[in-house]
């Protein structure tokens, strides 16, 4: 078999691999080697002070928060029994829940949600839930594989990312850079808000979106209120970050990997029920117990850069031994 024939088969296999049930739109975050900046209560927000945002490699982050439809696929794949508590009854029973419903009995649970909830972010998820979701992605979205892969699950505090992982919860630096860095080269230039703006955001929901808007509670009013509270991911179509992410401000607070005082994990971005856009500000850092589940908390995921076509070709050539010439 010729080298070109084998390479053609290899590329066809890669391109035609069956799609998984859960997929993401990714924002590429480049400019490796950018400097971080100070964030925390001494710099106009709240939380402990730290220099954040510097990342010395390329990566990708999901443009949108993990939504209820994606999390329902996850539950149906791995939680016919649910010994790890991946489902919270608050998702359905709480007025602020994302309205994922569980039916059946232990060993045969099934999960569903109304079509008008599918594209709104999942909430009532802990950091442990988010780690198990990324383990599931890493392990091919099968019927198991939630306890290792990216993180070997223990207590939610001692876990560290497998350096060879493909999918993961973003670190605080990765999250911050995607939200606030101006995407202007290897600089230390950042916006104050993840809507590509230094001005305080509005919670107006209008069509078309004029920019610098997000879902949060302002001047006594919700962006949308009952029964949804949560907006569809990407609803504010002109309020993206410089790297093209949506809702890194408002909608739900998002988990990041940062460990604080060996007792809690990081949250960023503010939520739909916050009383101002201060939670969205770059200077605001939040930490909470890793097992905490609440209506204002969700997450997004990150991944390694997508292989380029030249890289795939090089891989194919390396895998095919050179033909020996006849004597």
Secondary structure, DSSP 8 states (H G I E B T S, - for coil): --HHHHHHHHHHHHHTS---S----EEEE--TT---EEESGGGTS-S--EEE----S-EEEESS--BHHHHHHHHHHH-SS-TT--S-THHHHSTTS--EEEES-TTS-EEEE-GGGTTBB--S--HHHHHHHHHHHHTTS-S---SSSS---SSSSS----TT-SEE---HHHHHHHHHB--SSS---B-SBTTTBSS--B----SS--SSB-S--BTTB-SS-TTT-S-BTT-STT---TTS---SSSSSEEEEEEEETTTEEEEES--TT-SSGGGGSTT--EEE-TT---TTEE---EE-----HHHHHHHHHHHS-------
